[in-house]
Amino acid sequence: MDAIEEGKGPLEDWSLSFDDHAFLAELPVGARLAAAVQLKFLDRFGHFPVHWAQINEEAVAFLAGQLGADAASAARSGLGSRNARRYRERILAHLGLRRMTAADRAALEAWLEGTLCPQGGTLETMIAAVFAWSRARRLQPRARAEVERQVRTARRAFQERLLLSIAAALTPEAEARLEAALAEPEAPTGLHALKQDVGAATRDSVLGAIERLAFIRGLALPRACLAGVGRPWIETVARRAAGETASEMRRHERTRRLGLMALWLMVRESQLTDGVVDLLVETVHRIGTRSRHTVRPMK
């Protein structure tokens, strides 16, 4: 979810309560609309807006209608001005949001590690989820840059733990075969060969695809390590591994290299299986078509 989309949603979500009206009535008339925008944005998304492009114009107009204000006047008020920052403190007090404690930080870290990271998703989606987590607990918002750093760190740590668990579960034989596939990438079961498409429906294509598929299945890859891991993570890491050459892959530390290779091959196995099935179906279809063209009825 990008910043522009963030301020969109049902206009009912931007309705001011009786208490909101009472709070805004205490502010200078010229500041009320901008303060209302910040108040409802925070209440909905868990953090203050940084610039006006984040806020839907219809939402601003809806708030202006409730306050009897000119919608254009809000845009003339800088969200980063001294007055805007001062009003934010009053908004936090009005909403009853509390500062994050050490216990809250520990709970957030545990939630990131045990729930959010395994689900996967884009960086922006995860940042929005952290703000939603804080909003649900009535916590004061942190700076977006701080939240982004925390999410990036958690994502990297989760990925490293995932690859480590996969590498640790490989058998010694599987490790040796994976290293051989990287050392001789042009071999029939080398890395470059494993990346090849199944090709046309010919005898050689079918046999080659089956050989590569047998190689992967013979590794007995630890699929149990992916239990509870969201599909977005698996696809992201697999794409990253698929985009690397053998020399690039060999430059990784051994554990990471083996984990990357093994995870990619788990995905590649499914792709090759589908490809082999398609080849066999096409081959059978060709045989049937050829038979109908060559068999002649008896006179």
C-alpha positions as CSV (number, residue, x, y, z in Angstrom):
1,M,0.0,0.0,0.0
2,D,1.6,3.2,-1.1
3,A,1.3,6.6,0.6
4,I,-1.2,8.0,-1.9
5,E,-3.6,5.1,-1.3
6,E,-3.3,5.3,2.4
7,G,-5.7,8.2,2.9
8,K,-8.5,6.6,1.0
9,G,-11.4,4.6,2.4
10,P,-15.1,5.0,3.3
11,L,-15.9,8.6,4.1
12,E,-17.8,7.4,7.2
13,D,-14.3,6.6,8.6
14,W,-13.7,10.4,8.6
15,S,-16.8,11.3,10.6
16,L,-16.1,13.5,13.6
17,S,-17.6,12.5,16.9
18,F,-19.3,14.8,19.4
19,D,-16.1,14.7,21.5
20,D,-14.0,15.5,18.4
21,H,-16.1,18.6,17.7
22,A,-15.7,19.7,21.3
23,F,-12.0,19.3,21.1
24,L,-11.6,21.1,17.7
25,A,-13.8,24.0,19.0
26,E,-11.1,24.8,21.5
27,L,-8.6,25.4,18.6
28,P,-8.3,28.6,16.5
29,V,-10.8,28.6,13.7
30,G,-8.1,28.7,11.0
31,A,-6.5,25.6,12.4
32,R,-9.5,23.4,12.9
33,L,-9.7,21.7,9.5
34,A,-6.0,20.9,9.4
35,A,-6.2,19.5,12.9
36,A,-9.3,17.5,12.0
37,V,-7.4,16.0,9.1
38,Q,-4.5,15.0,11.3
39,L,-6.8,13.7,14.0
40,K,-8.9,11.4,11.8
41,F,-5.9,10.2,9.8
42,L,-4.1,9.2,13.0
43,D,-7.3,7.5,14.3
44,R,-7.6,5.5,11.1
45,F,-4.1,4.7,10.2
46,G,-2.1,4.8,13.4
47,H,0.2,7.6,12.5
48,F,0.1,11.3,11.4
49,P,0.2,12.2,7.7
50,V,3.5,13.6,6.4
51,H,2.2,15.5,3.3
52,W,-1.2,16.4,1.8
53,A,-0.8,13.9,-1.1
54,Q,-1.5,11.1,1.5
55,I,-5.0,12.5,2.1
56,N,-7.9,11.9,-0.2
57,E,-9.4,15.2,-1.3
58,E,-12.9,13.8,-0.8
59,A,-12.0,13.1,2.9
60,V,-10.8,16.7,3.3
61,A,-14.0,18.0,1.8
62,F,-16.1,15.7,4.0
63,L,-14.3,17.0,7.1
64,A,-14.7,20.6,5.9
65,G,-18.4,20.1,5.5
66,Q,-18.7,18.9,9.1
67,L,-16.8,21.9,10.3
68,G,-18.3,24.5,8.0
69,A,-14.8,25.3,6.8
70,D,-13.2,25.9,3.4
71,A,-11.5,22.7,2.2
72,A,-8.8,24.7,0.4
73,S,-7.8,26.3,3.6
74,A,-6.4,23.0,5.0
75,A,-3.9,22.7,2.2
76,R,-2.4,26.1,3.1
77,S,-1.5,24.8,6.5
78,G,1.8,22.9,6.6
79,L,1.7,19.5,8.3
80,G,5.3,20.0,9.5
81,S,4.8,23.5,10.8
82,R,5.4,24.4,14.4
83,N,1.7,24.9,15.0
84,A,0.9,21.6,13.4
85,R,3.4,19.8,15.7
86,R,1.9,21.6,18.7
87,Y,-1.6,20.5,17.8
88,R,-0.4,17.0,17.4
89,E,0.4,16.8,21.1
90,R,-3.1,18.0,21.9
91,I,-4.5,15.4,19.5
92,L,-2.6,12.6,21.2
93,A,-4.0,13.7,24.5
94,H,-7.5,14.0,23.1
95,L,-7.4,10.4,21.7
96,G,-5.9,9.1,25.0
97,L,-2.9,7.5,23.3
98,R,0.0,6.4,25.6
99,R,3.7,6.2,25.1
100,M,5.2,2.8,24.2
101,T,6.8,1.1,27.2
102,A,9.5,-1.5,27.3
103,A,6.9,-4.2,27.6
104,D,5.1,-2.9,24.5
105,R,8.4,-2.9,22.6
106,A,9.0,-6.5,23.6
107,A,5.5,-7.5,22.6
108,L,5.9,-5.8,19.2
109,E,9.2,-7.6,18.6
110,A,7.6,-10.9,19.5
111,W,4.7,-10.2,17.2
112,L,7.0,-9.2,14.3
113,E,9.1,-12.3,14.7
114,G,6.3,-14.8,15.3
115,T,3.4,-13.5,13.3
116,L,4.0,-10.7,10.9
117,C,7.3,-11.8,9.3
118,P,6.2,-15.4,8.7
119,Q,3.2,-14.1,6.8
120,G,5.4,-12.2,4.4
121,G,4.2,-9.3,2.2
122,T,5.7,-6.1,0.9
123,L,7.6,-3.7,3.0
124,E,4.8,-1.1,2.8
125,T,2.2,-3.7,3.8
126,M,4.2,-4.7,6.9
127,I,4.8,-1.1,7.9
128,A,1.1,-0.5,7.7
129,A,0.5,-3.6,9.8
130,V,2.9,-2.3,12.5
131,F,1.0,1.0,12.7
132,A,-2.3,-0.9,12.9
133,W,-0.9,-3.0,15.8
134,S,0.0,0.1,17.7
135,R,-3.3,1.8,16.9
136,A,-5.2,-1.3,18.2
137,R,-3.3,-0.9,21.5
138,R,-3.9,2.9,21.7
139,L,-0.2,3.6,21.5
140,Q,1.3,6.9,20.3
141,P,2.7,6.7,16.8
142,R,6.4,6.5,16.1
143,A,8.1,8.1,13.2
144,R,7.7,6.2,10.0
145,A,11.5,6.1,9.4
146,E,11.9,4.3,12.8
147,V,9.1,1.8,12.0
148,E,10.6,1.2,8.5
149,R,14.1,0.5,10.0
150,Q,12.5,-2.0,12.5
151,V,10.6,-3.8,9.8
152,R,13.6,-4.0,7.5
153,T,15.7,-5.4,10.3
154,A,13.0,-8.0,11.3
155,R,12.6,-9.1,7.6
156,R,16.3,-9.6,7.2
157,A,16.5,-11.5,10.5
158,F,13.6,-13.7,9.6
159,Q,15.0,-14.6,6.2
160,E,18.4,-15.5,7.7
161,R,16.7,-17.7,10.2
162,L,14.6,-19.4,7.5
163,L,17.6,-20.1,5.3
164,L,19.6,-21.3,8.3
165,S,16.9,-23.8,9.3
166,I,16.7,-25.1,5.7
167,A,20.5,-25.5,5.5
168,A,20.7,-27.2,8.9
169,A,18.0,-29.8,7.8
170,L,19.8,-30.9,4.7
171,T,21.5,-34.3,4.7
172,P,25.3,-34.4,4.0
173,E,24.6,-36.1,0.7
174,A,22.2,-33.3,-0.3
175,E,24.7,-30.7,0.6
176,A,27.4,-32.3,-1.5
177,R,25.0,-32.6,-4.5
178,L,24.0,-29.0,-4.2
179,E,27.6,-27.9,-4.1
180,A,28.4,-30.0,-7.1
181,A,25.5,-28.4,-9.0
182,L,27.0,-25.0,-8.3
183,A,30.6,-26.1,-9.1
184,E,29.5,-27.5,-12.5
185,P,26.6,-25.4,-13.5
186,E,26.6,-26.6,-17.1
187,A,26.3,-30.3,-16.1
188,P,23.0,-32.1,-16.8
189,T,21.9,-31.4,-13.2
190,G,24.0,-28.2,-12.7
191,L,22.5,-24.9,-11.7
192,H,22.1,-23.6,-15.2
193,A,20.5,-26.8,-16.5
194,L,18.1,-26.8,-13.5
195,K,16.9,-23.3,-14.6
196,Q,16.1,-24.4,-18.2
197,D,12.6,-24.6,-19.3
198,V,11.3,-28.1,-20.2
199,G,11.2,-27.2,-23.9
200,A,9.2,-28.7,-26.7
201,A,7.5,-32.0,-26.6
202,T,10.3,-34.1,-27.8
203,R,11.9,-37.3,-26.5
204,D,15.1,-35.5,-25.4
205,S,13.1,-32.7,-23.7
206,V,11.0,-35.2,-21.7
207,L,14.0,-37.2,-20.6
208,G,16.0,-34.2,-19.7
209,A,13.2,-32.7,-17.6
210,I,12.6,-36.0,-15.9
211,E,16.3,-36.3,-15.1
212,R,16.4,-32.8,-13.5
213,L,13.2,-33.6,-11.6
214,A,14.6,-36.9,-10.3
215,F,17.7,-35.0,-9.1
216,I,15.7,-32.6,-7.1
217,R,13.5,-35.3,-5.6
218,G,16.6,-37.3,-4.7
219,L,17.7,-34.4,-2.4
220,A,14.9,-35.1,0.0
221,L,14.6,-31.3,0.6
222,P,13.3,-30.3,4.1
223,R,9.8,-29.0,3.1
224,A,8.8,-29.0,6.8
225,C,10.9,-25.9,7.2
226,L,8.4,-24.0,5.1
227,A,5.5,-24.9,7.4
228,G,3.9,-21.6,8.5
229,V,5.9,-19.5,6.1
230,G,3.8,-17.3,3.9
231,R,3.8,-17.8,0.1
232,P,5.0,-14.2,-0.5
233,W,8.3,-15.0,1.4
234,I,8.8,-18.3,-0.5
235,E,8.2,-16.6,-3.9
236,T,10.4,-13.6,-3.0
237,V,13.4,-15.7,-1.9
238,A,13.0,-18.1,-4.8
239,R,13.0,-15.3,-7.3
240,R,16.1,-13.9,-5.8
241,A,17.9,-17.2,-6.0
242,A,16.7,-17.9,-9.5
243,G,18.1,-14.6,-10.7
244,E,21.6,-15.4,-9.5
245,T,24.3,-17.1,-11.6
246,A,26.4,-19.9,-10.2
247,S,29.3,-17.6,-9.5
248,E,27.1,-15.2,-7.7
249,M,25.5,-18.0,-5.6
250,R,29.0,-19.3,-4.7
251,R,30.0,-15.9,-3.2
252,H,27.4,-16.3,-0.4
253,E,28.4,-17.7,2.9
254,R,28.0,-21.5,2.8
255,T,24.9,-21.8,5.0
256,R,23.1,-19.0,3.2
257,R,24.1,-20.5,-0.2
258,L,22.7,-23.9,0.7
259,G,19.5,-22.5,2.1
260,L,18.9,-20.3,-0.9
261,M,19.6,-23.2,-3.3
262,A,17.4,-25.6,-1.4
263,L,14.4,-23.2,-1.1
264,W,14.6,-22.4,-4.8
265,L,14.6,-26.0,-5.7
266,M,11.5,-26.7,-3.6
267,V,9.7,-24.2,-5.9
268,R,11.5,-25.4,-9.0
269,E,10.4,-29.0,-8.3
270,S,6.7,-28.0,-8.6
271,Q,7.4,-26.0,-11.8
272,L,9.3,-28.9,-13.4
273,T,6.5,-31.4,-12.4
274,D,3.9,-29.2,-14.1
275,G,6.2,-28.9,-17.1
276,V,6.7,-32.7,-17.4
277,V,3.0,-33.3,-17.1
278,D,2.3,-30.8,-19.9
279,L,5.0,-32.4,-22.1
280,L,3.5,-35.9,-21.6
281,V,0.0,-34.7,-22.3
282,E,1.2,-32.9,-25.5
283,T,3.1,-36.0,-26.6
284,V,0.1,-38.3,-26.1
285,H,-2.0,-35.8,-28.0
286,R,0.4,-35.8,-30.9
287,I,0.5,-39.6,-31.0
288,G,-3.3,-39.7,-31.0
289,T,-3.5,-37.1,-33.8
290,R,-0.9,-39.0,-35.9
291,S,-2.7,-42.2,-35.4
292,R,-6.0,-40.8,-36.7
293,H,-4.2,-39.4,-39.8
294,T,-2.4,-42.7,-40.6
295,V,-4.9,-45.4,-39.8
296,R,-7.1,-46.2,-42.7
297,P,-10.4,-48.0,-42.5
298,M,-10.5,-51.5,-44.0
299,K,-12.4,-52.0,-47.2
